[in-house]
Each structure stands twice: as structure tokens, then as C-alpha cells.
Amino acid sequence: MVYKIDRLTRRQRDLWYLLEDVFQKNEVALVSVTEPFDISTVPRKGISGYARGICLALEG
């Protein structure tokens, strides 16, 4: 659980690694207290696109 995703990491590469290689592989849900998303409901094959969307949202 995080307050905001940008508090977890500031680098997109690190976020990508956490989402795909750590959280997804270990079946860990990432929940943001202030942002409306939940990766635990995204199908395994859809995580890459979802992670890209999160990264783009953090940039803007």
C-alpha cells in the first residue's frame, strides 16, 4: 500500500520492474490510497499495458 505511486519510486524503469518482476510474479497487490487503480484485477497478460499507462500518467 502506498500513498501515491510516485512515492514508491520516481523512475519509470524501477516502477516497471516492481510491477512486472516483483509484484506480479509474487501475486502481490499494489494499492494506492489516493489514486484510483488496483493492479490485482488486471489479467497477467494485461499488466504490461497497464504498467505503461501508469508510467505515462506519472509523466503528465
Residue pairs with C-beta under 8 A, 6 or more apart in sequence:
1 31
1 32
1 33
2 8
2 30
2 31
2 32
2 33
3 32
3 33
3 34
4 32
4 33
4 34
4 35
5 15
5 32
5 35
5 54
5 58
6 58
8 15
8 18
8 30
9 15
9 18
12 55
12 58
12 59
15 51
15 54
15 55
15 58
16 51
16 55
18 30
19 30
19 39
19 47
19 50
19 51
19 54
20 47
20 48
20 51
22 28
23 29
23 30
23 39
24 39
24 44
24 47
29 38
29 39
29 40
30 38
30 39
30 40
31 38
31 40
37 54
39 47
39 50
42 50
